[in-house]
Amino acid sequence: MIRKILYLRNFASKVNGASYNLQEVGLGKAFVRKGYDCDIVYYNDHKETCIEHIYRHEGCTLRIIWLHGLKILSNSIYRYVLKPSFLADYDLVISTEYNQMMTYLLSRKCPDKLVLYHGPYRDHTHALVRKLYDVFLLPKITKSVGRIYVKSDLAKRYLENKGFNNVITIGVGLDRSKVEREFNSDNRDRDDIGEREENGEIANELRRVGDRPVLLYVGVLEERRNIRFMLSLFKTVLQKHPDCLLLMVGDGRKADTDRYWTYAHKLGLTDSILHFSRVEQRHLWQIYGAADVMLFPTRYDIFGMVLLESMLFRVPIISSVNGGSVTLMEDGVNGVMLGSFTEEEWAGRISALLDNAELRQSMAEQAFLTVERMSWDRIADEIVSHQPLKPVKSGRPVQSMQERGAAT
């Protein structure tokens, strides 16, 4: 009998399937490597449904099912998934986030095979809806879902306060195979480093760096990421390190970015900032290779995959308290984690790293050892370890769906 896993991303937004660090895909590949067929359901804003084969390993297959769902606020409700004939095809069903309607509906339909994998750790949107959900539906979910995993210790405390028991923190992994293929990070200390594919335009811009110390930010330019604080902080850092450069990679809504660049100009930072609105993943090794310290002053982040990237590329991190930093970092050992947004404290820790190459190297090496343990294979082992699943090496069809794509 074929053993199969269904993994639903319940947010009603379409993802970029080509992105290298989609968490569902990283975990799905790990399931396949361990001998299980796995289907991932992503929201499709078009009516048609299609299937994309994206990965095969020794007879097992990972597929993305792009499925149209009923959109209610940030919730996707996949009526097709709720059909008994569809659910019967799977032995394990993974639902994301306790407060998504699909989690509640699945807890009614298939509680015996349902696993919750949760990330958020704050009630920060749709307060009234969340309160009604918690009053009327949450008690039923806590009684029905027996397996609860979370991405951070902050999320663990959050769910325990909601009434969930036996919550286990398993973190988030990094799809190392694809990262290393695109970034060639394993070549960092090898003589053939020149074999990496270099982007000439980026290389020309980075020549401005020279021997200047470089602070790096990678991510969306938005209020949640505290960009104005970072710019103001950088102004303070320049008082002690006037030759420092802030290297920023990312873009955002025009209204936001216009406001940030106006503020940077007001602070006199224009000549000390090097900005790339977008860098292809296969060229990001050039960006990380130019950096001395990564800044991550986000106000809220479920995990922050950029933390894992920075650790992989041995760039020491100075981060706020968030899901990823709490799970990954020990302050002063494999990075710096600060509990407040005080410019003097942040600037002091930045200066301590910029002034001490040995400290930077020590933190970077400890961070690399940390990310070595953050594998999707370990997380897959944890999730399936309590399930009576038997690995098989076989593919299978799904009827009444249009299939496209080929395994990579």
N, C-alpha and C positions, 0 to 999 in steps of 0.2 A: 504493500500500500504506500502510495506516494505521500510524503510529509511536506507540507507547504506552510509558509509564513506570510501573513498579510500585514503590511505596515502602512498606516494611514497618516498622512499629514493633513490635519483637519482645518487649518487656517484657509480662509476663502481668498487666497491670492495665488496667482500663477507664478511659479518659480522659473528660474532660468535653468533648464535641464543640462546646459553645457557647463554650468559652474563646477569647478573642480572640487569644492569643499561642501557640497550638499550633504548634510549629516545623514539623511535617510539613505542616500546612495552609499555612503561610506559604510554604514552598518549593514545595509543589504548585501554588499559585496562580501562582508565578513561572514554572513550567514551562508552565502553560496559556497565560499571556500571551505566551510565546515560541513558541506554536504546537504544543504537544504535549498529547495526552490523558494524564491522570495518574490513577492509582488509589492510594489510601492504605489499607493494611490496619491496622485497629485491633482489639485483642482484645475479644471479646464474651463475657461470662460466661454468656450464654444459648445454648441449642443452635441456635436459628434464626440464619440469616444474612440480612442485609439490606444494601441499598445506598442511600446518601444522596447525591444530587446537591447539591453545595454551591456550585459556582462554574462559570460559563461565560464564555468570551471568544472572540469571533469564530469560533464553531463548534467550539471545543475545550472539553473538560469535565474538571472535577476532581470525583472521587467518593470518598467514604469507604465502604469495604467493612468492615462490622462482622462479624467472622468468629470463630466459636468455635474455640478452639485447645486443644490438650493442654497443661496447665499443669504444669511441672516446676520447682520453686523459683520463680525470677523469669523463667523461660523460657516463651515460647509456641511451640508447634510446630503450624504450620498445615498439616495433611495435604492439604487441598484445594489450597493454593498449590503444593505439591510435585508435583502431577499434571503430566505433560508437556503435556497439552492446555491446561492453564491457563497455564503459563509460556510456551508457544509464542505466546501472544497479545501478549507484551511484547518490546520491543527493548532495554530497559534495566531492570535490577532493582537497587534500592537497599536494602541491609540495614543495620540499625543494630546496632552493637557487635560486636566481633570474637568475644567469648566467648558469644554467644547461639547456641543449637543451630541455629536457622534459618540463621545465617550459614554454619556448617559444611555443613549439608545443601544449601544453595543453591550452595555452592562445588563440590559434587559434581554437582549437577543442571545448572547453567547458568553455569559459570565464565567463559564468553566474554562474557556480558552483565552480570556482577555487579559492583556498586560497593559498597564499604564506607564508611559515614559514621559515625564513631565519636566518642564524647564522654568517657567516664570516663578518669581518669588515675591511679587507684589500684586495687590489689587489696584491697578492704575488706569483702567479704562472701563467705561460703561458700568459705573458704580451701582446704579439701581438694578440693572440686569443681573449683575454678579450677585447682588444681595438676594434677589428673588431666586436665582439658581441655587444659591447655598441653602436657602430656607426650604425649598420644595424638592430639589433633586439631589443635592449633595448627600443627605443621609442614606439614600438608596444606593448611591455609588459606593460609599465607604463600606457598605455591607456586602456589595456584590463583587468588587474588584479585589482579588486576593494578592495580586502581584503588582507592586508599585515601585518603579525606579525613577530616580531624579538625576538631573544633570549637575547639581551642585548641592552643597550642604545648606545654602540659603533656601533652596527649593525644598529640601527635606524638612527644615523647620517650618516653612510656610505650609506644607501639606499636613504636618503633624498638628499644627494649630487649627487646621480645618477639620481635624478628626480622623485622619488616616493613620493606620497603624502599620508597622513592619515596612516602613519606607527605607529603601536602600539607595545610597548615593553611588552611582557608577560613572558619572562624569560624561565626557564627550571624547571621541577619538579623532584621529587625523588619518585621512586616506593617504598613507605614506607612499604607496606605490605610485600614485598619480602625481603627488607632490614632487617626489624625487625624480620622476621621469621628466616633468616639466621644468623643475627648478635645478635639477642636477645637484641637489644639496649634498649628495654623497661624494661629490668631487671637490668639496670645499678645500681640502688639504692635499689634493693630488696635483701632479705636474701637468695633467692634461686638462686643466681648468679652462683652457682656451677653447675646448670643444663645445662649451655652452653656446647656445644661440644668443648672440648679443644684439640688442636693439641700438642701432647707431645713434638715433636721436637722443635716447636716454643717456647713452654713453657720453655724447657731446655735452649735454646739460650737466652731467655729474662731474665733468672736468672742472666745473666751477668750485667744486668742493675742496680739491687739493688736500691740504693737511688740516683743514678746519674741522673742529668737532661737530658732529651731526646728531640732532635729535630727530626722530622719525615718528610720524603719525600715519597710519594706514586705516582708512575706513570712510564711512559716509560723513559728509559735513552737515551736521544737524544739531539741534539744541540738545538732544539726549546725550550726545557725545561731548558736550561741554567745550565747544570750540573757542568761544570767547575767553573762557578761563585759560585755556591753553595758550592763546595768543598773549594774554596779559602776563601769564607766567613766563613765557618766553622773553618778554620785555624785561622782566626781573632778572632772568638768567643772563641776559646780555650785559648787565651791569658788571658781572664778574668775568664773563666769557664773551667779550665783545666780538670775537671772530666766529662765534657759534652760528650754525645754520639750522634752520627748521625745514626739514624735508617732509612735505605733505603729499599723500597719494589718496585721491578720492574726490567725489563730487557730491552735490546735493541739489535741492531745489534752488532755482535761480534767486528767489527772494532771500533765502538763507545765505547763499554764497556771496551775493552782493553785499549783504550786511557784514559778513565776516571780513571781506576784503576792504570795505570802507573802514572798519575798525582797525585792521592791520595797518592801513595807510595812516590813520590818525595816530597810532602808536609809533610810527616811523619804522615799521618792520619790513617794508616792501623789499628792500635790498637784501634782507637776511632770510627770505623765504624762497624755497624752490618748490614749485607746485606742479604735480602731474594730475590732471583730472581723471585719467584712466591709464592703467598699465596692464597689459595682458599678463595672465598668470605665469606664462613661460618666461617672462622677462623680469618678474619681481625679484629674482635672485640678485639682479643688479642693484635694486633699491636697498635690500637688506644688507648687501655687501658694503654699502656706503655708510651705514648707520653705526653709531656708537651706543645709542640708548633709544629704546622705544617708549613713547608716552601713550598712555591709555587712560585719560581722565574721565571716562564715561560716568554719567550719573546712574545709568542702569543698563545692564547687559546680561542676558540669560546665561551666556557663556563667553562669547568673544573668540572666534576662531583665530583671530589675528594674534592672540596670546600664544596659541600652539605654534603658529608659523614662526613667531619671533624666537621662541624657545628652540625650534628646530634649526633655525639659522644662527643660533648663538648670539642673539642680540639681547642684552639685559633689559628688563622691563621695569618701568615705574608705573604702577596702576592704582586706580581707585579700588575700593571694595566693591566687588561685583561677583556674579556667579562663577565666572572663570577664575578670577584671581584667588578667591577663597578656596576653590577646589585644587588649584595648581600650585599656588605660591606659598612659600614661607618667607616672611619679611626678613631681608638681610642675608638670606641663604641662596635662593635661586631667583631672586628678584626683590623689588621693593613694592610694598602694598601700604597705601596710606588711607586712613579712615576719615579724613576731612579734606576740604578744598581750601587749604591755607597756602597762599603763594610762597610765603617764607619757608614753610616746611618742604614743599615740593622743590623749590629752587635749591634748598640746602641739600636734599638728597640727590638732585641732579648734579650739583657741583661736586659732591663727594664721589660720584661715579666718574664724571669727566676728568677729575684730578687724579684718579687712581686706576691705571690700566690693569693692574694686578687684580683689583677688586672686580672690575668689569669682566675680566676673563674667568675668574672663579665663579661669579654668578652665572655667566653664560654657560659654563660647562655643567654646573648643577642643573640649570634649566634644561639643557639638552638631555641629561639623564632622566629628568622628570617626563619630558615629552616621549621618551622612549617607552615609558610605561603606559602612555595614553593611546592605546591601540583599539581599533574597532573590534579586532579579534578577541581581545580580552572581554570587551563589553558583550559581544555576541555569546561568548562562553557563559557569562553570568546569566544572561537572559534565558538561554535554552537549558541551563544546567538543571533546572527543576521541572523540566518538561519531558514527558515520555516520547520524545521525538527520535526517530531512527533515520540517520542520514541515508539518502538514496542518490543514485546517479541516473536521473531520468528527467526528461522534459515533459510538458503537458500542454494541451490546448485549452483555451477558454472560448466558449462558444458565443456567438452573436456580438463579437467585438472585432473591429477592423485592426489588423496588426500592421505595423510598419517598423522600419529600422532593422539594423543588424547588430549582432553582438560585437563588442569591441574588446 
